[in-house]
Amino acid sequence: MLVSARSFDEYRAMFALTDDDLALRILDCPGGAASFVAEAGARGTDAVAVDPQYGPGRDRLGTLALREIEHKHAYVADNARRFVWDWFGGPERYTRERARAARAFTTDIAARPGRYVAGALPHLPFADRSFDLVLSSHLLFSYGARLSEEFHSSALIELVRVARREVRLFPVVLHTSDRRYAGLDRLRARLAALGVPSRLDRVDYAFQPGGDEVLTLDCSAPGPLPASRPGADAHDPVRWRHATGDVSRV
């Protein structure tokens, strides 16, 4: 799976984030080399990213993302007709914005490492209901051809577990075919049975044809979730700063 570097502005558009949303405690899962946490944090948002790549060697992520962006630019430019350009305007701005995001990520993860936590779905290292809003892009549904429906189910339940208000997921189409993930309705029904209703909303952002919907899960009053999994009772490695007021490392 690719190391992506999406920007704060992309996140705002993909997830239809309002100023009120940005006043909440937010988790980006998986964060990759996106600059959302860096840019949101600079605006005063309490934002944290989690990703399996934030372990040893994470200082190389920005460089890897820049290489991927350089490689992808040629493909995107040569195949521009396959993409939607209403938001980016064209391949040059696409590449410029992604490179800027990767550089902002690289600076922030070095300066504020506490915002970036190593962890992977479906077992996140956070206590129940640790975040008001959880954002997840370009993993679930996007990689539906490689990740099983059972993995999707476990991962969605885990995202619900750590959320107090909402989970938002974008997009709901496969990255290989521009079609909706085949198991989407079954997964939504499974969540509804657990007391987690959901809705699909169109957003003012698309890069893939048909990829302009965000799935929102209402986590305000879930029923009992399946039995705890590894990580479900873990100490929140970033929560300490709120109790102590020491934000020097975040």
N, C-alpha and C positions, 0 to 999 in steps of 0.2 A: 504494500500500500504506500502511496506517495506521501511525502512530507509537504503539506500545503502551507501557504502563507497568505491567508486572507486578512483584510484590513478591518479596522473598526467600522468604517463606513459600510463595508460589505455586510458585516454582522448586523448593523442597524437595519439595513435593507432586507437581508435574508430572514431575520427574525422579527421584523416590524417592531423594533425596540423603541419605546417612548422614553421621555425624560424620567417619568415615574419608574419605569423598569430599571433605568440606570441608577436609581437611588437604592436599589435592592442589593442584597448579597448574591452574587452570580458565580456559577461554576461553568467553565467551558470544558466540555468533555467530548472528544479528545481535542486538545488545544493545538497540537502540531506546532508549526512555526508561525501561527497567526499573531497579529499585533493587537488583537482585541484587548487582552488583559493589560498590555502596556499602555495603550491609548486610553482605555476606560479608566485605568488606575490614575493616569495623569489628570483625568477630569474629576477625580474624587470617588469613583465607583469602587466598591469593595469586591474585586473580581479575582478569581483564582482559576488556574488552568491545571488540568490533569492529563497525563499522557504517558504511555509506556516508554516513550523515548526520553523522558526527563530523568532517567537514571544516569549511570556512568556514561560519559561521552556526550552529554547533552550540549556541551559547548560547541559541538560540531553541527548542530541542527540547522542553524542559520546558514552556514556555508552549504550544507546539503540542499537546503531549500533554494538558495540562489542558483545552484547548478541545475536543479530541476526546472526552475523558472526559465533559465537560459535555453535548456533543451526543449521545453514545451513551447517557447515562443515561435520557433520555426514551424512546429506542427500546427499551432493555432493560426498563424499567418497563412500557411499553405491550405488550410482547411476552414477558412473563416466562414464559409457558407453553412457549416455544420453547427454554428453557435449563434446565440442570441446576443446582439450588441447594443440593445436599448440602454443598458446601464453603463457598460464600459465605453461604448462609442467605437471601439476598434482594438485590434491587437496591440498597438503600441501602448495605449493607456493601460490595457490589461497587464502587460508585462511590467510597465513602470510602477503601477500600484502594488503588484505582488512583490516586486523587489524592494520597494520602500517598506512594506509590511515586514518582510524577512529581516531587514536591517533593524527596524524598531524592536522586533522580538529579540534579536541577538543582544542589543544594548540592554534591554530590560531584564532578561534572564540572568545576565551577569551582575546587574546592579541590584536587583530585588529577587534573589533566588527563592525566597519564601513564597512567592506567588505561584510557583511552578512545582507541582507535586507528581512524583512518579506513581503511576497506577493505571490499571486497565480494566475495562469492562470484561466480564460482569461482576467484578469484585473491587469496589472502590474503597480507598482507605479513609473514609469519612463516616462519622456517626450519623444516625438517622436524622433526617430533616435539618441538615447542616446549612442548606442554601435556600434562599427564597425562590430563585429562578435558575434552572439548569438549561443550558444551551448545548445542542449536539448537532454537528453538521458533517455531512459527507463521510459517514461511516455506516451507520445503520441505514438500511434501504439502499443506499448507494452501492454497497458491496453485497447486495442480496444474492448475487450469483455465486459468491464465495463463502458467505456466512450463513449458517443454517437458520431456519425459522426458530428452532429452539434457542439458539444463541440470541437471536433478536428478542425473544420473549424474556429471557433471563436478564439481558442488558436493559431492556425497558423497565422491568420491575426494579432493577438496581437504581436506575436514574430516578424513578418515583420515590424510592426509599430515602434518598438523600435530599429530596426537594420538599419545601414547605408549601409552595404555591403552584408553580407550573414547571413543566418540562416542555421545551420547544425543540422540534427536530426538523432539519432541512437538508436536502430535499427529500421527497418520497419516491423519486424515480431512480432506476438503476443507472449507474454512470456509463454502462456499456450499451444501453439500448434506448434510453429516454422514455421507458415505460414505467408505470407505477410498479412498485414492489408487489409481487403476486400475493403475498401473505398479509398485506396491510389490513384488510378487513377482519381477518381472523385474529390478528394481534389486537386490534382495537376492541373486538368483542371480548377477548380474554381479559384485557385491562378493565373494561366496563364491568365485568363480573367481579372484579376485585374492588369496585367502587371508585374507579378512575375513568371518568368520562373523557372524551376527546373530541376535537373538531379539526377540520381542515380549512385553512384560510389562504386566499391568494395574497401574494405580496408583490411589491413593486420592484422585483428583482428576478432575473432569470439569466442563466448562462447556457444551460441545456434547454433545448426545446421541450416544453411541458414541465420544466422544473421551476415552477413559480408558486408552489404551495408549501406552507409550513404546517406541521402537525403539532397541535398543542394539547398536552395532557393536563387535566385539572387534578392537582395533587392535594387540594385543600382538605379533603375528608376521605382518604382511602380507607377501605376495609382492611382486615388483617392480610398482610402479604405472606407469600410462601415462607417457609422456615428460613431462619438466618443462614446466610452463606458466609464463607471466609471473608473477613473485612467488614462485615455488617456492624460489629461492635468496636471497630478500630478507633484509636485516638485520632482526632482530627489534627493533622500536623501543621495546620495554619490557624486554627481557632485560638490558640494561646494569645495571639497578639491583641485580640479584642478584650481579653480579660485584664491584660497588663497595661494596655495603652502604648506598648512599645512597637512602633511601626517602622523602626529604622531599617529592618531587614526585608521589608515588603514594599 
